[in-house]
Amino acid sequence: MAARTDEPFDPAVVAPWEIGGGQRGCLLLHGFAGTPPELRRLGERLAGSGWRCRGPLLAGHGTTPERLAATRWTDWVESARSALDSLRRHCDSVSLVGQSAGGAIALHLAATEPDITAVACLATPVWLSGLAPRLLPVLKHLVRWDRPGGEVDLYRLQGIDELWSYGRRSTTSVHELVRLLDRVRDELVTVRAPVLILHGERDRVIDPANAGEIASRLLSSREVEVRTFPRSGHGLSVDVDRDAAEVSVLSWLDRFSSIPVIPGSLPALRG
């Protein structure tokens, strides 16, 4: 099983998922060019403690790179918002968890949806490193595809098996990601929900300095906490510190949720 592929995905492998019950809801948002399985394990941990969890497939993802190229960042947000609205129909409170660009979308929703109880961000950017992002408005007309390269930054290499993502991404899609991050960076000051920011120090995809910048811009948030993991890379939810990250997220969400766990609502978790 490869972390990145140019082949169409098996819909059964990358399908959206829902697990758990009760009145506390949590939406878990995967990253750019990624798929819902990357956060399934974290969702199971939350569901085991009484959370109703949903991992949607964002627009243009989990199909082909060409499908992603036909979408804009607003499409990704609207697919996340639709899943959030669906979760609201079953829950009295809703919280958000996002990894990478999914964390940026979670912050955007927290800035625009006043009822969000709490947010947890894993390896989340509000800017991309290097000169290329600034050249994308022109570059996307000259170079159609970008192929992420370089050595895998995961300490736990088995985690690759849980990361289904596109082996190539259109430069138009990467530009849409930059546009999303530009919007979120300006919106952070309006976020009132408490925000937990987790980042792996081995991350070579998103500069860990993003964590500090997010925290510094959350001037209206009820509470902000940053925690870093020296051994983990970008795929924090599947890397060596995944258990510690899960405990941190669960503790954070539980702390700000006043809704009690309903007996009998806990699902059986996968082995």
N, C-alpha and C positions, 0 to 999 in steps of 0.2 A: 504494500500500500504506500503510495507516494504522497508527500505533503502537497506537491503542486503537480498539476496535470493539464494537458491541452485537450484531453478527451472529454466528451460530455459526461457529466456526473450521473451516477445511478440515483434516481430520485428517491429510492428507499433509504439510501445511505445518508443523504444530506437533507432529508425531510425535516420540516419544523416539528417540534415536539411540545407536549404539555404533560406535566406530571404534578401530582400532589393535590391537596384540597384545602378547605378552610377559607377564611375571609381575608387573609393576608396574601396579596398578590405580588409577584415579582416578575418583571420582564427582563430577559437576558438576551442582549444584542451582540451578535458576532461582529467580527471586524471586516474591513474592506477586502473584497475578493474572497472572503471566508464563507463559512457555513455553520449552521446551528450545532453540529456535534462538538465543536470546540468548547462549548459551555455546558454540555449535557451533564458532565460529572458534577460540576458546581450546582447545577439545578437539582440533581439528586440529593446532594447534601442539604440544600435548603428545604426541599420537599420532605425530607426525613425529619425536619424540625417544624413541620406544620405550615409550610408555605406552598401556595398554589403557584407553580412556575410555568412560564411559557417561553420557548425559544423560537422566535419566528425566523423565516427566511426573508432577508431583505430583497427588495426589488432588484432584478438583474443578476442576482447571485444564485449559485447552485445549479446553473444551467450551462451556459457557454460564455466565453469572454465577449462574443459579439452581442449577446443579450445585455451584458453589463454596460457595454459601450453605448447602447441605445437609451440608457437611463441617465438621470441627473441626480444630484445629491438630494434634491427635494423629493424625488421618488423614493429614495431610501428612507427618508424621514417619514414620509406618509405611510409607507408599509409598516414601519415601527409604530406609528401613531394608531394605525388601524388595529394592530395587535394589542396595543395598550387599551384602546377603547373596549375591545372584546374582553380583556381581563377585568376591566372595571365592572362589567356586568355581573361578574361572579364574586367580586371582592369589595370590602369596605375600605381598604387602603391599598395603595399600589406603590411599589418601590422599583428602582431601576438598577440593573447591573450591565455594564458594557465592557467589552475587550477591544482595545485598539480603537479603530474608527467607531465601533459600537459604543465605546465610552463617550466619544464626542457627540454621537447622536443622543445618548442618554442625557448628557449635559444640556443639549439643545432642547430636549423635551422638558427637562427640569426648569429651564428658563422660560418656557412658553406655556407650561401646564402647572397651575398653582397648587394642585392637590398632591403632587409627588411627595411621598413621606421621607424617602432617603435615597441616596445614590451611591453606588460603588463603581469606581473606574479602574480597570486593569490595563496597564501599558498604553495609556491614552495620550494621543497627541493633540496639541493645538497649533503646531507648526511642524514642517518637515525640514530635515537638515539638507544643506548643500545649495548649490546654485540652481540646479535643474528646476526645482519648483517655481522659481521666479521667472524662468524662461518658458514655462508651459503654455502661456497664451499664444506664443509663436511656435514653439516646438511641436505642439500637437498637430499643426498643419504640415509639418515636415517629416515627422516620425510617427507612424501609426501605433506601434506596439512597444511596450516596455516589458522586459523579462527580468524579474528580480533575480539577482545572482548572489554570490558570496557564500561563505560557510554558514551552515545552520548554527544559530546562537544558543540552541537549547542545551542545557547541561544534561537533562534526561532525554536522550535521543529517541527513546520509545514514544515520546510525546508526538513525534511527527505523524504517527498513525492516527491521531485524533484531529489533525489539522488538514481538512480538505479545502484546497484553495486553487485558484486559477494559476497556471504556469505562465500566462502572459496577461497583461492588463493594457487596455488601450490608453494612450497618453491623454485622450479626452477624459477617460474615467479618472485618471490620476489628477487631472486638473479639477474635476468636480470634487474630488477629495480635498484638494487645497482650498477650494471655495467654501466647502463645509467648515473646514477648520478656521478659516478667516472669520466666518460668521460666529462660530461658537466662541472664539477668543474674545470677541467684542461683547458677547452676551453673558459671559461668566459673572459679571458684576451684578446681574439681576437674579441669579440663582439664590433662592432662600433655603432650599432643602439642605440638610447636612450631607456632606460629601466625603467619602473615603477614597483616597488616591493610592493605588498600589502600583509599584513598578519594579521590574527586574533590573539590576545594575549591569547585567551582561547584555542587555537589549541593544542590538546593532541595527534594528529597523527604525525604532523611535527613540530618539535621544532621551535618556532618563531625566534630563534637565526639564523636560516638559512637565513633570510632576510638580516641581517647584513653581513653575510659572502658573499652572492651573491654580494651585493653592493661593498664590499671591493675588490672583484676580477675583477670587471668590469673596468679595468684600461684604456681601449681604448674607452669606450662608450662616445658618444657625451654628454650625460647627464644621470644622475641616480637619482632617487628619491625613498625614502622608506616611506611608510605610514602604520601605524598599527592601529588596531581597537580593543579597550579593551574588548568589549562585544562579539566579534565573535569567532567562532570555526573554524574547518578546512574547512567546506563547505562555504567559504566566499561568494560565488555567490548566496547562498540561505538563508543566515543567517540574523540576525537582521540589520546588516549594509549594506545589499545588495544595497540599493539605493545610499548610499554614495560611495560604491565601484564602482558602475556603472558610477556615475558622474565623479569619478576620472579617470576611464579608458577612457571614452569618451573625457574628456578634454585633456588627454594626447595624445590620437591618433589624435584628431583634431589639436592640437598644432603643430604637426610635419608633417601634411599633407597639401600640398599647392594646392591640387586639389579642385576646388569649387564644391559645391553640385549642382547636376543637378535638376532643377525644375521638379516636377512630378515624381521623383524617389522614393519618400517616400512610404513605404507600410503601409497598415492598420495593426495595432498591435492587438494582442489578448487581450481580456478583462481580 
